[in-house]
């Protein structure tokens, strides 16, 4: 829990859309890049500009054994909106910039510290699945919910956009279900189903945490 609190504290994200004339591969027609802060370091999210670039790591895999790596439904849970990359960009601009939203990497910390999406904080799905009441109270309070008696008021709770490794990964769906079971409202959560594989497939910037580098 100490590491979670530290990550939550430092992941204050300030974003701004910028249009640069030399950017030929944009995010959308009107958005070329987005500036974020990741662990105190400014990172510009944009797409790889080489139109001939191809992936060369594990995220090029098309097939994994199923089970356990089966393709997941479009919906992670009732009431939780599934979003794509454009909607995630809008989430950055409209929720994260205002301090009302957080991008959540739902994967185990070993995945997060290897490489992640800029601005993401890490809430491993196991942290919530295995949580006792005190841990849930701490997590929900850190996310802006206020406890009154035995209930939480989620009026000012953060909106969460959750992702994991891709459509074959169950870590974000499991976190979403665990959060719902503990009482976090579905209306405050979004599911980025394409996840890290989809992010990399479109050539977006990533943060390599262990080496403190940015792709």
C-alpha positions as a LaTeX table, in Angstrom:
\begin{tabular}{lrrr}
\hline
Residue & $x$ (\AA) & $y$ (\AA) & $z$ (\AA) \\
\hline
Unk1 & 0.00 & 0.00 & 0.00 \\
Unk2 & 2.89 & 2.40 & 0.65 \\
Unk3 & 4.06 & 2.13 & $-2.97$ \\
Unk4 & 0.49 & 2.66 & $-4.19$ \\
Unk5 & 0.15 & 5.86 & $-2.16$ \\
Unk6 & 3.49 & 7.17 & $-3.45$ \\
Unk7 & 2.57 & 6.47 & $-7.06$ \\
Unk8 & $-0.82$ & 8.08 & $-6.63$ \\
Unk9 & 0.73 & 11.19 & $-5.11$ \\
Unk10 & 3.35 & 11.72 & $-7.81$ \\
Unk11 & 1.12 & 10.96 & $-10.75$ \\
Unk12 & $-0.34$ & 14.45 & $-11.08$ \\
Unk13 & $-0.86$ & 14.80 & $-14.80$ \\
Unk14 & $-0.94$ & 18.06 & $-16.71$ \\
Unk15 & $-1.88$ & 17.69 & $-20.35$ \\
Unk16 & $-2.06$ & 20.02 & $-23.30$ \\
Unk17 & $-2.74$ & 19.37 & $-26.97$ \\
Unk18 & $-0.11$ & 20.68 & $-29.31$ \\
Unk19 & 0.03 & 20.94 & $-33.06$ \\
Unk20 & 3.43 & 20.88 & $-34.71$ \\
Unk21 & 3.83 & 21.34 & $-38.44$ \\
Unk22 & 6.54 & 18.67 & $-38.65$ \\
Unk23 & 4.27 & 15.95 & $-37.26$ \\
Unk24 & 2.95 & 13.99 & $-40.22$ \\
Unk25 & 1.50 & 10.99 & $-38.36$ \\
Unk26 & $-1.03$ & 12.59 & $-36.03$ \\
Unk27 & $-3.26$ & 11.07 & $-33.36$ \\
Unk28 & $-6.37$ & 12.51 & $-34.98$ \\
Unk29 & $-6.79$ & 15.14 & $-37.68$ \\
Unk30 & $-6.87$ & 17.85 & $-35.03$ \\
Unk31 & $-4.52$ & 16.44 & $-32.36$ \\
Unk32 & $-0.83$ & 15.91 & $-33.05$ \\
Unk33 & 0.48 & 15.20 & $-29.55$ \\
Unk34 & $-0.30$ & 15.44 & $-25.85$ \\
Unk35 & 2.07 & 16.51 & $-23.10$ \\
Unk36 & 1.83 & 14.59 & $-19.82$ \\
Unk37 & 3.86 & 14.28 & $-16.64$ \\
Unk38 & 5.04 & 10.81 & $-15.67$ \\
Unk39 & 6.73 & 10.52 & $-12.27$ \\
Unk40 & 7.79 & 14.15 & $-12.47$ \\
Unk41 & 9.13 & 13.95 & $-16.03$ \\
Unk42 & 7.44 & 15.64 & $-18.96$ \\
Unk43 & 6.54 & 13.17 & $-21.70$ \\
Unk44 & 5.05 & 14.04 & $-25.07$ \\
Unk45 & 2.67 & 11.37 & $-26.29$ \\
Unk46 & 2.71 & 11.11 & $-30.06$ \\
Unk47 & 2.87 & 8.43 & $-32.72$ \\
Unk48 & 6.04 & 7.07 & $-34.32$ \\
Unk49 & 6.64 & 9.19 & $-37.41$ \\
Unk50 & 8.22 & 6.48 & $-39.57$ \\
Unk51 & 5.36 & 5.11 & $-41.75$ \\
Unk52 & 7.36 & 1.91 & $-42.31$ \\
Unk53 & 7.85 & 1.14 & $-38.62$ \\
Unk54 & 6.76 & $-2.31$ & $-37.44$ \\
Unk55 & 6.63 & $-3.87$ & $-33.98$ \\
Unk56 & 9.39 & $-6.30$ & $-33.06$ \\
Unk57 & 8.68 & $-7.31$ & $-29.46$ \\
Unk58 & 6.26 & $-9.69$ & $-27.74$ \\
Unk59 & 3.32 & $-7.49$ & $-28.67$ \\
Unk60 & 3.60 & $-8.70$ & $-32.28$ \\
Unk61 & 2.19 & $-12.08$ & $-31.24$ \\
Unk62 & $-1.15$ & $-12.94$ & $-32.83$ \\
Unk63 & $-1.86$ & $-16.11$ & $-30.86$ \\
Unk64 & $-1.57$ & $-17.22$ & $-27.27$ \\
Unk65 & $-2.84$ & $-20.36$ & $-25.59$ \\
Unk66 & $-6.52$ & $-20.10$ & $-24.68$ \\
Unk67 & $-7.14$ & $-20.74$ & $-21.87$ \\
Unk68 & $-5.81$ & $-18.75$ & $-20.15$ \\
Unk69 & $-5.23$ & $-16.03$ & $-22.76$ \\
Unk70 & $-8.67$ & $-15.99$ & $-24.35$ \\
Unk71 & $-10.17$ & $-13.04$ & $-26.22$ \\
Unk72 & $-12.34$ & $-11.00$ & $-23.88$ \\
Unk73 & $-15.80$ & $-9.60$ & $-24.62$ \\
Unk74 & $-16.16$ & $-5.98$ & $-25.65$ \\
Unk75 & $-17.77$ & $-5.21$ & $-22.29$ \\
Unk76 & $-15.84$ & $-5.84$ & $-19.07$ \\
Unk77 & $-18.87$ & $-5.30$ & $-16.84$ \\
Unk78 & $-22.36$ & $-3.82$ & $-16.95$ \\
Unk79 & $-22.30$ & $-0.04$ & $-16.88$ \\
Unk80 & $-18.56$ & 0.26 & $-17.58$ \\
Unk81 & $-17.90$ & 2.00 & $-20.90$ \\
Unk82 & $-15.42$ & 0.39 & $-23.29$ \\
Unk83 & $-13.21$ & 2.92 & $-25.05$ \\
Unk84 & $-10.61$ & 3.09 & $-27.82$ \\
Unk85 & $-7.60$ & 5.29 & $-28.38$ \\
Unk86 & $-9.46$ & 8.42 & $-29.48$ \\
Unk87 & $-11.72$ & 8.20 & $-26.45$ \\
Unk88 & $-8.65$ & 7.69 & $-24.25$ \\
Unk89 & $-7.14$ & 10.88 & $-25.68$ \\
Unk90 & $-10.39$ & 12.67 & $-24.84$ \\
Unk91 & $-10.18$ & 11.19 & $-21.34$ \\
Unk92 & $-6.69$ & 12.69 & $-20.97$ \\
Unk93 & $-7.91$ & 16.09 & $-22.15$ \\
Unk94 & $-11.22$ & 16.25 & $-20.31$ \\
Unk95 & $-10.69$ & 14.21 & $-17.14$ \\
Unk96 & $-7.00$ & 13.86 & $-16.36$ \\
Unk97 & $-6.12$ & 17.47 & $-17.19$ \\
Unk98 & $-8.80$ & 18.71 & $-14.80$ \\
Unk99 & $-7.68$ & 16.33 & $-12.05$ \\
Unk100 & $-10.93$ & 14.39 & $-12.24$ \\
Unk101 & $-9.54$ & 11.27 & $-13.91$ \\
Unk102 & $-6.64$ & 8.82 & $-13.73$ \\
Unk103 & $-5.19$ & 6.33 & $-16.20$ \\
Unk104 & $-4.73$ & 3.01 & $-14.39$ \\
Unk105 & $-2.34$ & 0.26 & $-15.42$ \\
Unk106 & $-4.10$ & $-2.79$ & $-13.96$ \\
Unk107 & $-1.22$ & $-5.18$ & $-14.57$ \\
Unk108 & 1.11 & $-6.69$ & $-12.00$ \\
Unk109 & 3.85 & $-4.29$ & $-10.94$ \\
Unk110 & 6.49 & $-6.26$ & $-12.87$ \\
Unk111 & 4.69 & $-5.38$ & $-16.12$ \\
Unk112 & 4.19 & $-1.76$ & $-15.10$ \\
Unk113 & 7.82 & $-1.18$ & $-14.14$ \\
Unk114 & 9.01 & $-2.70$ & $-17.42$ \\
Unk115 & 6.99 & $-0.49$ & $-19.78$ \\
Unk116 & 3.74 & 1.42 & $-19.56$ \\
Unk117 & 1.60 & 4.19 & $-21.06$ \\
Unk118 & 2.75 & 7.67 & $-20.02$ \\
Unk119 & 0.90 & 9.13 & $-17.00$ \\
Unk120 & $-0.42$ & 5.76 & $-15.81$ \\
Unk121 & $-0.40$ & 4.83 & $-12.14$ \\
Unk122 & $-0.27$ & 1.18 & $-11.15$ \\
Unk123 & $-3.12$ & $-0.48$ & $-9.28$ \\
Unk124 & $-2.45$ & $-4.21$ & $-9.75$ \\
Unk125 & $-5.68$ & $-6.20$ & $-10.02$ \\
Unk126 & $-4.46$ & $-8.50$ & $-7.24$ \\
Unk127 & $-4.26$ & $-5.56$ & $-4.84$ \\
Unk128 & $-8.03$ & $-5.16$ & $-4.97$ \\
Unk129 & $-8.99$ & $-8.80$ & $-5.50$ \\
Unk130 & $-7.07$ & $-9.84$ & $-2.37$ \\
Unk131 & $-7.82$ & $-6.69$ & $-0.35$ \\
Unk132 & $-9.22$ & $-6.61$ & 3.14 \\
Unk133 & $-11.61$ & $-3.88$ & 4.26 \\
Unk134 & $-8.87$ & $-1.54$ & 5.47 \\
Unk135 & $-7.01$ & $-1.77$ & 2.16 \\
Unk136 & $-10.18$ & $-1.06$ & 0.16 \\
Unk137 & $-10.89$ & 1.92 & 2.40 \\
Unk138 & $-7.37$ & 3.22 & 1.79 \\
Unk139 & $-7.56$ & 2.74 & $-1.98$ \\
Unk140 & $-10.99$ & 4.34 & $-2.33$ \\
Unk141 & $-9.99$ & 7.27 & $-0.12$ \\
Unk142 & $-6.87$ & 7.79 & $-2.25$ \\
Unk143 & $-9.13$ & 7.89 & $-5.30$ \\
Unk144 & $-11.21$ & 10.71 & $-3.84$ \\
Unk145 & $-14.13$ & 8.82 & $-2.27$ \\
Unk146 & $-15.23$ & 9.94 & 1.20 \\
Unk147 & $-16.29$ & 7.45 & 3.81 \\
Unk148 & $-19.31$ & 8.19 & 5.98 \\
Unk149 & $-20.01$ & 5.46 & 8.49 \\
Unk150 & $-19.93$ & 2.17 & 6.62 \\
Unk151 & $-20.60$ & 3.74 & 3.22 \\
Unk152 & $-18.64$ & 5.75 & 0.69 \\
Unk153 & $-19.67$ & 8.94 & $-1.05$ \\
Unk154 & $-18.31$ & 8.75 & $-4.61$ \\
Unk155 & $-19.43$ & 12.23 & $-5.67$ \\
Unk156 & $-15.83$ & 13.43 & $-6.02$ \\
Unk157 & $-14.20$ & 10.08 & $-6.72$ \\
Unk158 & $-11.82$ & 9.90 & $-9.67$ \\
Unk159 & $-12.87$ & 8.63 & $-13.05$ \\
Unk160 & $-10.65$ & 5.67 & $-13.95$ \\
Unk161 & $-9.59$ & 4.46 & $-17.38$ \\
Unk162 & $-8.15$ & 0.96 & $-16.96$ \\
Unk163 & $-5.97$ & $-1.09$ & $-19.28$ \\
Unk164 & $-3.81$ & $-4.19$ & $-19.30$ \\
Unk165 & $-1.90$ & $-6.04$ & $-22.06$ \\
Unk166 & $-4.60$ & $-6.34$ & $-24.71$ \\
Unk167 & $-7.87$ & $-8.00$ & $-25.68$ \\
Unk168 & $-6.44$ & $-11.37$ & $-24.54$ \\
Unk169 & $-5.50$ & $-10.07$ & $-21.06$ \\
Unk170 & $-7.84$ & $-10.46$ & $-18.09$ \\
Unk171 & $-6.06$ & $-8.16$ & $-15.62$ \\
Unk172 & $-8.10$ & $-5.00$ & $-16.22$ \\
Unk173 & $-11.45$ & $-6.85$ & $-16.42$ \\
Unk174 & $-10.58$ & $-8.51$ & $-13.12$ \\
Unk175 & $-9.68$ & $-5.18$ & $-11.53$ \\
Unk176 & $-12.91$ & $-3.64$ & $-12.79$ \\
Unk177 & $-14.98$ & $-6.51$ & $-11.37$ \\
Unk178 & $-13.12$ & $-6.36$ & $-8.05$ \\
Unk179 & $-13.67$ & $-2.60$ & $-7.81$ \\
Unk180 & $-17.37$ & $-3.05$ & $-8.56$ \\
Unk181 & $-17.69$ & $-5.80$ & $-5.98$ \\
Unk182 & $-16.17$ & $-3.49$ & $-3.36$ \\
Unk183 & $-18.58$ & $-0.71$ & $-4.28$ \\
Unk184 & $-16.80$ & 1.58 & $-6.76$ \\
Unk185 & $-19.44$ & 2.85 & $-9.23$ \\
Unk186 & $-19.43$ & 1.55 & $-12.79$ \\
Unk187 & $-20.12$ & 5.06 & $-14.06$ \\
Unk188 & $-16.68$ & 6.13 & $-12.78$ \\
Unk189 & $-14.76$ & 3.44 & $-14.70$ \\
Unk190 & $-13.80$ & 2.95 & $-18.33$ \\
Unk191 & $-12.22$ & $-0.09$ & $-20.01$ \\
Unk192 & $-9.51$ & 0.50 & $-22.61$ \\
Unk193 & $-9.88$ & $-2.96$ & $-24.15$ \\
Unk194 & $-7.10$ & $-2.76$ & $-26.77$ \\
Unk195 & $-4.67$ & $-2.19$ & $-23.93$ \\
Unk196 & $-0.92$ & $-2.02$ & $-24.27$ \\
Unk197 & $-0.79$ & $-4.10$ & $-27.45$ \\
Unk198 & $-3.26$ & $-1.78$ & $-29.17$ \\
Unk199 & $-1.37$ & 1.27 & $-27.91$ \\
Unk200 & 1.92 & 0.00 & $-29.30$ \\
Unk201 & 0.33 & $-1.16$ & $-32.55$ \\
Unk202 & $-0.60$ & 2.45 & $-33.29$ \\
Unk203 & 2.92 & 3.63 & $-32.57$ \\
Unk204 & 2.17 & 5.63 & $-29.43$ \\
Unk205 & 4.84 & 6.78 & $-26.99$ \\
Unk206 & 5.58 & 4.43 & $-24.09$ \\
Unk207 & 7.64 & 4.78 & $-20.92$ \\
Unk208 & 10.29 & 2.18 & $-20.14$ \\
Unk209 & 10.30 & 2.46 & $-16.38$ \\
Unk210 & 13.35 & 0.36 & $-15.46$ \\
Unk211 & 15.64 & 2.20 & $-17.87$ \\
Unk212 & 13.96 & 5.60 & $-17.36$ \\
Unk213 & 13.64 & 5.92 & $-21.12$ \\
Unk214 & 10.83 & 7.01 & $-23.37$ \\
Unk215 & 10.04 & 5.41 & $-26.73$ \\
\hline
\end{tabular}
